[in-house]
Amino acid sequence: MWNAPSFNGGSAVIDYLIMYAQDSRAYVNLTSVTVLRYNLTSVTTGSTYKFKIRARNSYGYSIESNEVVILAAQMPS
């Protein structure tokens, strides 16, 4: 989940590009969504997932958001 940009240049946001990287791999474009959330459904326990978001409007894409890092952990037994 993320927040909409505070400034859109006078043009409404069309969608958001989600980019991610698993462990030490390079970032790839995952998908575009029109809502302010995304659930990655297939994760590997012990892997680190990094995400960045870019908003798109009629002027093009915004700069990338700050990186968010998530460790896929396993519930303790």
MOPAC internal coordinates of N, CA, C and O (Angstrom, degrees):
PM7 1SCF
backbone

  N    0.0000 0     0.00 0     0.00 0    0    0    0
  C    1.4405 1     0.00 0     0.00 0    1    0    0
  C    1.5296 1   107.73 1     0.00 0    2    1    0
  O    1.2310 1   120.45 1   -39.31 1    3    2    1
  N    1.3222 1   116.75 1   140.69 1    3    2    1
  C    1.4531 1   122.03 1   179.03 1    5    3    2
  C    1.5215 1   109.36 1  -145.41 1    6    5    3
  O    1.2310 1   120.56 1    -7.46 1    7    6    5
  N    1.3215 1   116.53 1   172.54 1    7    6    5
  C    1.4641 1   122.14 1   179.96 1    9    7    6
  C    1.5257 1   110.11 1   -99.47 1   10    9    7
  O    1.2310 1   121.09 1   -30.56 1   11   10    9
  N    1.3184 1   115.52 1   149.44 1   11   10    9
  C    1.4573 1   120.64 1   174.16 1   13   11   10
  C    1.5273 1   109.08 1   -65.91 1   14   13   11
  O    1.2310 1   119.96 1   -27.08 1   15   14   13
  N    1.3386 1   117.69 1   152.92 1   15   14   13
  C    1.4640 1   119.32 1   179.38 1   17   15   14
  C    1.5295 1   110.89 1   -61.68 1   18   17   15
  O    1.2310 1   120.96 1   -33.22 1   19   18   17
  N    1.3328 1   115.76 1   146.78 1   19   18   17
  C    1.4585 1   120.13 1  -179.69 1   21   19   18
  C    1.5227 1   111.79 1   -75.50 1   22   21   19
  O    1.2310 1   119.95 1   158.02 1   23   22   21
  N    1.3250 1   117.69 1   -21.98 1   23   22   21
  C    1.4618 1   122.13 1   177.71 1   25   23   22
  C    1.5216 1   108.87 1  -135.66 1   26   25   23
  O    1.2310 1   120.54 1   -51.34 1   27   26   25
  N    1.3322 1   116.58 1   128.66 1   27   26   25
  C    1.4637 1   120.17 1  -177.87 1   29   27   26
  C    1.5279 1   113.08 1  -114.78 1   30   29   27
  O    1.2310 1   119.72 1  -170.08 1   31   30   29
  N    1.3146 1   118.15 1     9.92 1   31   30   29
  C    1.4593 1   121.14 1   178.42 1   33   31   30
  C    1.5164 1   113.88 1    72.12 1   34   33   31
  O    1.2310 1   120.06 1  -166.52 1   35   34   33
  N    1.3240 1   117.48 1    13.48 1   35   34   33
  C    1.4598 1   121.39 1   179.95 1   37   35   34
  C    1.5188 1   113.87 1    89.62 1   38   37   35
  O    1.2310 1   120.19 1  -171.57 1   39   38   37
  N    1.3326 1   117.23 1     8.43 1   39   38   37
  C    1.4597 1   121.90 1   179.37 1   41   39   38
  C    1.5187 1   108.80 1  -129.75 1   42   41   39
  O    1.2310 1   120.30 1   -51.37 1   43   42   41
  N    1.3153 1   117.02 1   128.63 1   43   42   41
  C    1.4613 1   121.69 1  -176.78 1   45   43   42
  C    1.5298 1   111.57 1   -61.84 1   46   45   43
  O    1.2310 1   121.14 1   -30.71 1   47   46   45
  N    1.3261 1   115.43 1   149.29 1   47   46   45
  C    1.4662 1   121.11 1   176.74 1   49   47   46
  C    1.5234 1   109.18 1   -68.89 1   50   49   47
  O    1.2310 1   120.92 1   -48.33 1   51   50   49
  N    1.3291 1   115.85 1   131.67 1   51   50   49
  C    1.4656 1   122.51 1   178.46 1   53   51   50
  C    1.5268 1   109.60 1   -87.55 1   54   53   51
  O    1.2310 1   120.50 1   130.30 1   55   54   53
  N    1.3267 1   116.65 1   -49.70 1   55   54   53
  C    1.4589 1   121.84 1   178.73 1   57   55   54
  C    1.5204 1   109.96 1  -162.78 1   58   57   55
  O    1.2310 1   121.22 1    -0.97 1   59   58   57
  N    1.3266 1   115.26 1   179.03 1   59   58   57
  C    1.4545 1   122.44 1  -178.70 1   61   59   58
  C    1.5223 1   108.88 1  -124.62 1   62   61   59
  O    1.2310 1   120.54 1   -47.18 1   63   62   61
  N    1.3138 1   116.57 1   132.82 1   63   62   61
  C    1.4581 1   122.17 1   176.58 1   65   63   62
  C    1.5206 1   107.98 1   -94.32 1   66   65   63
  O    1.2310 1   120.42 1   -55.45 1   67   66   65
  N    1.3243 1   116.81 1   124.55 1   67   66   65
  C    1.4546 1   122.32 1   178.19 1   69   67   66
  C    1.5176 1   108.03 1  -101.00 1   70   69   67
  O    1.2310 1   120.98 1   -55.19 1   71   70   69
  N    1.3299 1   115.74 1   124.81 1   71   70   69
  C    1.4615 1   122.03 1   176.96 1   73   71   70
  C    1.5214 1   107.45 1  -114.94 1   74   73   71
  O    1.2310 1   120.53 1   -36.93 1   75   74   73
  N    1.3386 1   116.59 1   143.07 1   75   74   73
  C    1.4523 1   117.80 1   178.79 1   77   75   74
  C    1.5122 1   111.14 1  -147.60 1   78   77   75
  O    1.2310 1   121.78 1   -19.51 1   79   78   77
  N    1.3278 1   114.21 1   160.49 1   79   78   77
  C    1.4589 1   121.69 1   175.99 1   81   79   78
  C    1.5190 1   107.56 1  -139.25 1   82   81   79
  O    1.2310 1   120.91 1   -39.70 1   83   82   81
  N    1.3077 1   115.86 1   140.30 1   83   82   81
  C    1.4661 1   120.73 1   177.28 1   85   83   82
  C    1.5168 1   108.63 1  -105.19 1   86   85   83
  O    1.2310 1   120.87 1   -49.16 1   87   86   85
  N    1.3331 1   115.94 1   130.84 1   87   86   85
  C    1.4572 1   123.48 1  -178.29 1   89   87   86
  C    1.5211 1   110.02 1    52.17 1   90   89   87
  O    1.2310 1   118.49 1    55.18 1   91   90   89
  N    1.3155 1   120.48 1  -124.82 1   91   90   89
  C    1.4754 1   121.22 1  -175.84 1   93   91   90
  C    1.5290 1   112.42 1   -98.53 1   94   93   91
  O    1.2310 1   119.87 1  -167.22 1   95   94   93
  N    1.3000 1   117.85 1    12.78 1   95   94   93
  C    1.4707 1   121.09 1  -179.70 1   97   95   94
  C    1.5269 1   110.92 1   -72.86 1   98   97   95
  O    1.2310 1   121.06 1   -16.63 1   99   98   97
  N    1.3299 1   115.57 1   163.37 1   99   98   97
  C    1.4682 1   121.74 1   178.99 1  101   99   98
  C    1.5281 1   110.07 1   -73.98 1  102  101   99
  O    1.2310 1   121.30 1   -24.41 1  103  102  101
  N    1.3171 1   115.11 1   155.59 1  103  102  101
  C    1.4693 1   120.57 1   176.54 1  105  103  102
  C    1.5243 1   110.53 1   -65.11 1  106  105  103
  O    1.2310 1   121.01 1   -37.46 1  107  106  105
  N    1.3354 1   115.67 1   142.54 1  107  106  105
  C    1.4563 1   123.05 1   173.64 1  109  107  106
  C    1.5258 1   107.61 1  -131.38 1  110  109  107
  O    1.2310 1   120.45 1   -24.96 1  111  110  109
  N    1.3164 1   116.74 1   155.04 1  111  110  109
  C    1.4609 1   121.72 1   174.26 1  113  111  110
  C    1.5171 1   107.64 1   -76.47 1  114  113  111
  O    1.2310 1   120.75 1   -57.02 1  115  114  113
  N    1.3124 1   116.16 1   122.98 1  115  114  113
  C    1.4603 1   121.55 1  -176.83 1  117  115  114
  C    1.5285 1   111.26 1   -89.07 1  118  117  115
  O    1.2310 1   120.54 1   123.52 1  119  118  117
  N    1.3233 1   116.57 1   -56.48 1  119  118  117
  C    1.4589 1   120.84 1  -177.03 1  121  119  118
  C    1.5196 1   109.68 1  -170.22 1  122  121  119
  O    1.2310 1   120.66 1   -11.98 1  123  122  121
  N    1.3079 1   116.33 1   168.02 1  123  122  121
  C    1.4637 1   122.09 1   172.29 1  125  123  122
  C    1.5247 1   107.75 1  -113.24 1  126  125  123
  O    1.2310 1   120.78 1   -40.94 1  127  126  125
  N    1.3282 1   116.12 1   139.06 1  127  126  125
  C    1.4594 1   121.41 1   179.44 1  129  127  126
  C    1.5251 1   109.09 1  -134.38 1  130  129  127
  O    1.2310 1   121.22 1   -21.21 1  131  130  129
  N    1.3125 1   115.27 1   158.79 1  131  130  129
  C    1.4667 1   119.99 1   179.39 1  133  131  130
  C    1.5283 1   111.75 1  -105.90 1  134  133  131
  O    1.2310 1   120.05 1   177.55 1  135  134  133
  N    1.3163 1   117.51 1    -2.45 1  135  134  133
  C    1.4676 1   122.40 1   178.43 1  137  135  134
  C    1.5281 1   109.24 1  -107.37 1  138  137  135
  O    1.2310 1   119.88 1   -10.07 1  139  138  137
  N    1.3194 1   117.83 1   169.93 1  139  138  137
  C    1.4617 1   122.36 1  -175.58 1  141  139  138
  C    1.5303 1   112.80 1   -96.03 1  142  141  139
  O    1.2310 1   120.55 1  -143.98 1  143  142  141
  N    1.3307 1   116.55 1    36.02 1  143  142  141
  C    1.4617 1   120.62 1   177.76 1  145  143  142
  C    1.5324 1   109.53 1  -158.30 1  146  145  143
  O    1.2310 1   122.09 1   -22.27 1  147  146  145
  N    1.3330 1   113.61 1   157.73 1  147  146  145
  C    1.4583 1   119.93 1   176.63 1  149  147  146
  C    1.5197 1   108.18 1  -154.50 1  150  149  147
  O    1.2310 1   120.07 1   -40.93 1  151  150  149
  N    1.3204 1   117.47 1   139.07 1  151  150  149
  C    1.4599 1   122.59 1   177.37 1  153  151  150
  C    1.5196 1   108.63 1  -113.03 1  154  153  151
  O    1.2310 1   120.61 1   -60.62 1  155  154  153
  N    1.3166 1   116.44 1   119.38 1  155  154  153
  C    1.4579 1   121.44 1   173.29 1  157  155  154
  C    1.5200 1   105.90 1   -84.32 1  158  157  155
  O    1.2310 1   120.18 1   -64.94 1  159  158  157
  N    1.3253 1   117.26 1   115.06 1  159  158  157
  C    1.4622 1   120.66 1  -169.74 1  161  159  158
  C    1.5224 1   114.14 1   -90.38 1  162  161  159
  O    1.2310 1   119.58 1   157.02 1  163  162  161
  N    1.2974 1   118.40 1   -22.98 1  163  162  161
  C    1.4603 1   120.39 1  -177.57 1  165  163  162
  C    1.5302 1   109.11 1  -115.29 1  166  165  163
  O    1.2310 1   120.86 1   -77.12 1  167  166  165
  N    1.3429 1   115.97 1   102.88 1  167  166  165
  C    1.4577 1   120.40 1  -179.87 1  169  167  166
  C    1.5238 1   109.56 1  -124.70 1  170  169  167
  O    1.2310 1   121.18 1   -22.01 1  171  170  169
  N    1.3191 1   115.36 1   157.99 1  171  170  169
  C    1.4530 1   121.81 1   178.83 1  173  171  170
  C    1.5265 1   108.98 1  -107.90 1  174  173  171
  O    1.2310 1   120.35 1   -55.14 1  175  174  173
  N    1.3212 1   116.94 1   124.86 1  175  174  173
  C    1.4566 1   121.57 1   178.68 1  177  175  174
  C    1.5178 1   109.88 1   -56.25 1  178  177  175
  O    1.2310 1   120.50 1   -47.57 1  179  178  177
  N    1.3333 1   116.65 1   132.43 1  179  178  177
  C    1.4591 1   121.85 1   179.65 1  181  179  178
  C    1.5142 1   114.05 1    91.16 1  182  181  179
  O    1.2310 1   119.95 1   170.01 1  183  182  181
  N    1.3304 1   117.71 1    -9.99 1  183  182  181
  C    1.4690 1   121.23 1   178.33 1  185  183  182
  C    1.5216 1   110.50 1   -86.02 1  186  185  183
  O    1.2310 1   121.10 1   -29.22 1  187  186  185
  N    1.3164 1   115.50 1   150.78 1  187  186  185
  C    1.4512 1   122.50 1   175.20 1  189  187  186
  C    1.5203 1   108.22 1  -103.00 1  190  189  187
  O    1.2310 1   120.57 1   -47.81 1  191  190  189
  N    1.3282 1   116.51 1   132.19 1  191  190  189
  C    1.4611 1   122.47 1   179.42 1  193  191  190
  C    1.5214 1   108.55 1  -116.76 1  194  193  191
  O    1.2310 1   120.98 1   -49.24 1  195  194  193
  N    1.3371 1   115.74 1   130.76 1  195  194  193
  C    1.4639 1   121.40 1   179.59 1  197  195  194
  C    1.5287 1   107.71 1  -115.72 1  198  197  195
  O    1.2310 1   120.87 1   -42.51 1  199  198  197
  N    1.3315 1   115.94 1   137.49 1  199  198  197
  C    1.4619 1   121.56 1  -177.30 1  201  199  198
  C    1.5219 1   110.90 1  -128.80 1  202  201  199
  O    1.2310 1   121.22 1   -33.18 1  203  202  201
  N    1.3287 1   115.27 1   146.82 1  203  202  201
  C    1.4605 1   123.96 1   169.49 1  205  203  202
  C    1.5190 1   107.02 1  -138.84 1  206  205  203
  O    1.2310 1   120.56 1   -28.80 1  207  206  205
  N    1.3260 1   116.54 1   151.20 1  207  206  205
  C    1.4639 1   122.45 1  -178.53 1  209  207  206
  C    1.5275 1   108.80 1  -124.98 1  210  209  207
  O    1.2310 1   120.78 1   -36.58 1  211  210  209
  N    1.3344 1   116.12 1   143.42 1  211  210  209
  C    1.4704 1   122.09 1   171.67 1  213  211  210
  C    1.5203 1   107.90 1  -129.42 1  214  213  211
  O    1.2310 1   120.50 1   -46.73 1  215  214  213
  N    1.3307 1   116.65 1   133.27 1  215  214  213
  C    1.4628 1   121.78 1   176.32 1  217  215  214
  C    1.5279 1   108.31 1   -89.53 1  218  217  215
  O    1.2310 1   120.54 1   -31.76 1  219  218  217
  N    1.3319 1   116.57 1   148.24 1  219  218  217
  C    1.4710 1   121.02 1   177.65 1  221  219  218
  C    1.5232 1   109.23 1  -125.83 1  222  221  219
  O    1.2310 1   121.09 1   -46.23 1  223  222  221
  N    1.3388 1   115.52 1   133.77 1  223  222  221
  C    1.4622 1   121.20 1   171.59 1  225  223  222
  C    1.5306 1   107.82 1  -133.12 1  226  225  223
  O    1.2310 1   119.94 1    13.88 1  227  226  225
  N    1.3154 1   117.72 1  -166.12 1  227  226  225
  C    1.4728 1   120.20 1  -175.73 1  229  227  226
  C    1.5320 1   112.55 1   -65.41 1  230  229  227
  O    1.2310 1   119.66 1   164.51 1  231  230  229
  N    1.3276 1   118.25 1   -15.49 1  231  230  229
  C    1.4712 1   121.98 1   177.71 1  233  231  230
  C    1.5267 1   112.40 1   -88.04 1  234  233  231
  O    1.2310 1   120.11 1   166.07 1  235  234  233
  N    1.3282 1   117.40 1   -13.93 1  235  234  233
  C    1.4585 1   121.23 1  -178.74 1  237  235  234
  C    1.5180 1   110.69 1   122.20 1  238  237  235
  O    1.2310 1   121.10 1    21.74 1  239  238  237
  N    1.3365 1   115.51 1  -158.26 1  239  238  237
  C    1.4609 1   121.19 1  -177.23 1  241  239  238
  C    1.5200 1   112.20 1   -89.78 1  242  241  239
  O    1.2310 1   121.28 1   -32.42 1  243  242  241
  N    1.3154 1   115.16 1   147.58 1  243  242  241
  C    1.4646 1   122.19 1   175.10 1  245  243  242
  C    1.5290 1   109.22 1   -77.40 1  246  245  243
  O    1.2310 1   120.84 1    -4.78 1  247  246  245
  N    1.3215 1   116.00 1   175.22 1  247  246  245
  C    1.4526 1   119.51 1   170.46 1  249  247  246
  C    1.5305 1   107.84 1   -69.57 1  250  249  247
  O    1.2310 1   120.51 1   -16.38 1  251  250  249
  N    1.3089 1   116.63 1   163.62 1  251  250  249
  C    1.4601 1   120.68 1  -178.99 1  253  251  250
  C    1.5275 1   110.95 1   -70.74 1  254  253  251
  O    1.2310 1   121.21 1   -31.89 1  255  254  253
  N    1.3103 1   115.29 1   148.11 1  255  254  253
  C    1.4633 1   120.68 1   173.68 1  257  255  254
  C    1.5283 1   108.89 1   -70.67 1  258  257  255
  O    1.2310 1   121.05 1    -8.08 1  259  258  257
  N    1.3139 1   115.59 1   171.92 1  259  258  257
  C    1.4602 1   119.60 1   170.77 1  261  259  258
  C    1.5237 1   108.84 1   -63.72 1  262  261  259
  O    1.2310 1   120.72 1   -29.02 1  263  262  261
  N    1.3002 1   116.23 1   150.98 1  263  262  261
  C    1.4530 1   121.66 1   179.63 1  265  263  262
  C    1.5241 1   110.87 1   -73.31 1  266  265  263
  O    1.2310 1   120.98 1   -42.47 1  267  266  265
  N    1.3307 1   115.73 1   137.53 1  267  266  265
  C    1.4591 1   122.57 1   173.79 1  269  267  266
  C    1.5244 1   106.89 1  -114.98 1  270  269  267
  O    1.2310 1   120.59 1   -50.45 1  271  270  269
  N    1.3440 1   116.47 1   129.55 1  271  270  269
  C    1.4634 1   121.44 1  -177.87 1  273  271  270
  C    1.5271 1   108.94 1  -114.42 1  274  273  271
  O    1.2310 1   121.07 1   -48.11 1  275  274  273
  N    1.3353 1   115.56 1   131.89 1  275  274  273
  C    1.4648 1   121.74 1  -178.84 1  277  275  274
  C    1.5230 1   108.76 1  -130.57 1  278  277  275
  O    1.2310 1   120.57 1   -48.07 1  279  278  277
  N    1.3209 1   116.52 1   131.93 1  279  278  277
  C    1.4575 1   122.18 1   175.41 1  281  279  278
  C    1.5169 1   107.84 1   -98.01 1  282  281  279
  O    1.2310 1   120.47 1   -54.56 1  283  282  281
  N    1.3288 1   116.71 1   125.44 1  283  282  281
  C    1.4731 1   120.78 1   177.17 1  285  283  282
  C    1.5238 1   107.80 1   -80.32 1  286  285  283
  O    1.2310 1   120.65 1   -73.95 1  287  286  285
  N    1.3114 1   116.37 1   106.05 1  287  286  285
  C    1.4610 1   121.79 1  -176.57 1  289  287  286
  C    1.5220 1   110.90 1  -103.06 1  290  289  287
  O    1.2310 1   121.25 1   -16.66 1  291  290  289
  N    1.2989 1   115.22 1   163.34 1  291  290  289
  C    1.4500 1   121.75 1   177.40 1  293  291  290
  C    1.5199 1   109.02 1  -105.18 1  294  293  291
  O    1.2310 1   120.58 1   -38.99 1  295  294  293
  N    1.3238 1   116.50 1   141.01 1  295  294  293
  C    1.4583 1   120.34 1   177.67 1  297  295  294
  C    1.5252 1   108.98 1   -64.08 1  298  297  295
  O    1.2310 1   119.97 1   -43.46 1  299  298  297
  N    1.3340 1   117.65 1   136.54 1  299  298  297
  C    1.4668 1   118.98 1   177.77 1  301  299  298
  C    1.5321 1   111.09 1   -66.21 1  302  301  299
  O    1.2310 1   121.15 1   -30.19 1  303  302  301
  N    1.3058 1   115.41 1   149.81 1  303  302  301
  C    1.4693 1   118.49 1  -179.33 1  305  303  302
  C    1.5229 1   110.75 1   -88.24 1  306  305  303
  O    1.2310 1   120.10 1   180.00 1  307  306  305

